[in-house]
Amino acid sequence: MPFFKEIVHVSNLRILQPANDISIWNYAKKNGFTIISKDDDFEKIVLIRKSPPKLIYLRTYNNLDTKKVVDLIVENKDNIIEFIQSKENDIFELYSK
């Protein structure tokens, strides 16, 4: 992805696989990542523990293939960058069309 070269899939992280939500959360916090997920468990964790890490919550009500998820992220890149840089919000919701 040309705009977000630092995106890393959880399977490529140096944590015990398959990774559980708390392991992902802790890794993201320790390494300055923002989490992108469709998993509502991360929303619950953010609401309880607050950020960092921040969460980009993909609210896709159908099962989008990888290309459509990438397109959704790229289409919203300016808003995502603004969200990540902001100190205001912990969760940014992205909705599919």
Backbone bond lengths (Angstrom), bond angles and torsions (degrees), N, CA, C in turn:
res aa  C-N    CA-C-N  psi(-1)  N-CA   C-N-CA  omega(-1)  CA-C   N-CA-C  phi
1 M - - - 1.450 - - 1.528 106.62 -
2 P 1.331 117.78 118.60 1.472 120.49 -172.96 1.526 114.57 -65.30
3 F 1.312 119.33 -25.55 1.458 120.91 -175.89 1.519 112.90 -90.36
4 F 1.301 116.99 -28.28 1.454 121.69 -176.53 1.528 109.28 -127.37
5 K 1.303 115.73 71.39 1.464 120.87 -177.13 1.521 112.23 -67.33
6 E 1.320 116.83 -21.05 1.455 119.89 -176.94 1.531 113.83 -87.35
7 I 1.325 118.40 6.03 1.460 120.61 176.86 1.530 108.85 -67.59
8 V 1.328 114.97 132.00 1.458 121.71 -178.97 1.527 107.89 -128.60
9 H 1.320 116.31 130.74 1.465 119.64 175.67 1.518 108.82 -75.46
10 V 1.306 116.17 144.59 1.465 121.35 -176.43 1.529 112.13 -56.56
11 S 1.308 117.93 -29.90 1.467 119.92 -179.59 1.526 112.51 -68.09
12 N 1.329 117.29 -15.37 1.465 121.94 179.30 1.531 112.95 -96.77
13 L 1.326 117.50 1.73 1.460 120.80 179.55 1.521 110.26 -82.67
14 R 1.312 115.25 153.27 1.466 120.50 177.88 1.524 109.90 -88.26
15 I 1.325 113.21 65.77 1.458 120.53 174.31 1.524 107.31 -136.38
16 L 1.316 115.92 160.33 1.452 121.40 -178.39 1.524 109.56 -55.71
17 Q 1.327 116.01 128.39 1.456 121.80 -179.55 1.525 109.25 -108.35
18 P 1.306 120.29 145.77 1.464 124.70 -5.99 1.524 110.60 -68.57
19 A 1.301 114.26 138.37 1.466 121.05 -174.88 1.525 110.50 -76.99
20 N 1.317 115.65 138.60 1.466 118.82 174.54 1.534 108.73 -93.78
21 D 1.312 115.95 168.23 1.469 121.26 -174.10 1.528 112.76 -58.69
22 I 1.315 117.31 -42.02 1.467 119.81 -177.86 1.527 110.95 -68.42
23 S 1.340 117.35 -37.38 1.472 120.02 176.35 1.532 110.62 -62.69
24 I 1.314 116.30 -42.13 1.473 121.24 177.96 1.520 109.19 -63.88
25 W 1.326 116.86 -46.53 1.465 122.69 179.50 1.529 110.91 -56.59
26 N 1.331 115.80 -50.74 1.461 120.69 -178.76 1.523 112.00 -62.99
27 Y 1.326 117.36 -41.03 1.466 120.92 178.55 1.528 110.00 -63.23
28 A 1.324 116.27 -46.01 1.470 120.71 -179.89 1.526 110.59 -61.21
29 K 1.308 116.86 -42.57 1.470 121.02 -179.95 1.523 110.49 -63.73
30 K 1.315 116.61 -47.59 1.462 121.83 -177.52 1.529 112.56 -64.84
31 N 1.348 116.85 -32.44 1.456 121.03 -172.69 1.530 114.37 -108.77
32 G 1.327 117.54 8.95 1.457 121.24 174.62 1.521 115.18 72.12
33 F 1.331 116.63 29.90 1.461 120.88 178.65 1.523 110.94 -90.49
34 T 1.323 115.42 158.21 1.455 123.98 165.58 1.521 106.00 -104.76
35 I 1.315 117.50 138.07 1.465 121.43 -179.77 1.519 109.42 -90.41
36 I 1.326 116.20 135.89 1.465 123.03 172.13 1.518 106.07 -115.96
37 S 1.338 116.33 122.52 1.456 118.35 -175.90 1.523 111.62 -158.22
38 K 1.344 115.11 155.07 1.459 122.56 169.90 1.527 110.36 -96.73
39 D 1.309 116.94 -4.14 1.457 123.44 -175.04 1.532 110.76 -78.98
40 D 1.317 117.16 118.07 1.466 119.79 -178.35 1.526 112.75 -70.84
41 D 1.336 117.65 -12.10 1.464 119.74 174.67 1.529 110.90 -61.51
42 F 1.327 117.63 -36.05 1.463 119.97 178.71 1.524 111.11 -66.37
43 E 1.320 117.06 -35.90 1.460 119.62 176.07 1.531 109.83 -60.09
44 K 1.325 116.69 -43.58 1.463 120.78 179.44 1.527 110.89 -62.99
45 I 1.337 116.35 -42.16 1.463 119.85 179.89 1.526 110.43 -63.01
46 V 1.321 117.91 -43.93 1.464 121.35 179.64 1.522 110.60 -62.51
47 L 1.310 116.50 -41.72 1.467 119.51 -179.39 1.526 111.61 -64.96
48 I 1.333 116.85 -32.26 1.471 120.27 179.66 1.526 111.65 -84.05
49 R 1.326 116.88 -47.77 1.471 121.01 -171.99 1.520 114.20 -95.75
50 K 1.310 117.43 -15.35 1.477 123.41 -176.21 1.529 110.54 66.35
51 S 1.315 116.15 174.72 1.459 120.02 -179.86 1.518 109.83 -96.32
52 P 1.310 118.69 162.71 1.460 126.57 5.63 1.528 111.08 -79.76
53 P 1.295 118.23 160.77 1.451 127.45 -1.76 1.520 111.87 -81.83
54 K 1.308 114.44 157.77 1.455 120.87 174.59 1.522 109.14 -81.58
55 L 1.333 115.68 164.85 1.461 122.01 -179.04 1.518 110.82 -126.04
56 I 1.314 115.58 128.10 1.462 121.65 166.36 1.529 104.30 -99.51
57 Y 1.317 114.49 109.39 1.458 122.01 -172.38 1.528 108.75 -98.20
58 L 1.324 116.00 111.49 1.462 121.74 -179.88 1.519 108.76 -81.38
59 R 1.313 115.23 108.53 1.463 121.49 -179.69 1.518 107.56 -97.85
60 T 1.305 115.08 72.74 1.459 121.46 -179.33 1.513 107.65 -103.36
61 Y 1.288 116.48 113.83 1.451 120.74 -173.34 1.517 113.25 -83.10
62 N 1.295 116.28 -1.21 1.455 120.63 171.70 1.520 106.97 -127.30
63 N 1.284 116.36 167.35 1.452 120.28 -176.65 1.534 109.74 -83.59
64 L 1.318 116.44 94.25 1.458 120.96 -178.24 1.516 110.69 -77.27
65 D 1.339 115.87 140.52 1.459 118.28 174.50 1.530 108.92 -75.60
66 T 1.309 115.96 168.75 1.462 121.49 -174.28 1.517 112.30 -57.78
67 K 1.319 118.01 -41.60 1.466 120.83 -179.39 1.522 111.02 -60.87
68 K 1.327 117.83 -41.45 1.468 120.69 179.91 1.531 111.38 -68.68
69 V 1.319 116.70 -34.54 1.465 119.60 176.06 1.524 109.69 -65.80
70 V 1.334 116.49 -44.42 1.469 120.95 177.38 1.521 109.83 -60.18
71 D 1.327 117.10 -46.00 1.468 120.70 178.62 1.527 111.37 -58.60
72 L 1.316 117.11 -42.19 1.465 121.74 179.38 1.525 110.63 -61.48
73 I 1.312 116.71 -42.86 1.464 121.21 179.09 1.521 110.72 -66.17
74 V 1.323 117.44 -45.52 1.467 121.18 -179.31 1.528 110.78 -64.64
75 E 1.324 117.47 -41.44 1.468 121.24 179.24 1.530 111.65 -60.94
76 N 1.307 116.67 -26.84 1.468 121.88 -176.59 1.514 112.99 -109.24
77 K 1.325 117.24 18.79 1.467 121.55 -172.51 1.526 112.79 -58.08
78 D 1.309 118.37 -41.33 1.470 119.93 -178.99 1.528 111.24 -64.04
79 N 1.329 116.20 -43.37 1.469 120.30 178.18 1.529 111.21 -66.83
80 I 1.324 117.04 -36.51 1.462 121.04 178.68 1.518 110.40 -65.69
81 I 1.316 116.96 -46.14 1.468 120.90 179.15 1.525 110.14 -60.70
82 E 1.319 116.70 -44.53 1.471 120.83 178.65 1.536 110.54 -60.89
83 F 1.331 116.63 -42.89 1.467 121.31 178.50 1.530 111.35 -61.40
84 I 1.318 116.94 -47.91 1.466 120.97 -177.77 1.526 110.65 -61.64
85 Q 1.317 116.95 -38.60 1.465 121.23 -177.49 1.530 112.73 -79.03
86 S 1.309 116.68 -19.60 1.462 121.76 -177.90 1.526 111.34 -75.36
87 K 1.306 115.47 149.46 1.465 120.81 174.43 1.536 110.41 -99.33
88 E 1.318 116.77 2.28 1.463 122.19 -172.02 1.522 114.33 -79.56
89 N 1.322 118.40 -51.90 1.461 121.55 -169.07 1.516 111.95 -115.12
90 D 1.328 115.56 152.80 1.459 121.34 178.41 1.532 112.22 -101.13
91 I 1.330 116.49 -24.29 1.470 121.02 -175.76 1.529 108.85 -129.22
92 F 1.337 115.14 133.81 1.454 122.26 174.68 1.518 106.89 -120.42
93 E 1.314 117.53 119.95 1.466 121.13 -177.92 1.518 109.83 -96.56
94 L 1.337 114.44 130.61 1.463 121.48 176.13 1.511 108.48 -113.96
95 Y 1.310 116.82 126.77 1.457 122.36 -179.23 1.517 109.98 -108.65
96 S 1.328 115.90 139.63 1.460 120.06 176.19 1.518 109.06 -83.81
97 K 1.299 114.92 157.46 1.469 120.56 -178.72 1.513 110.82 -80.53
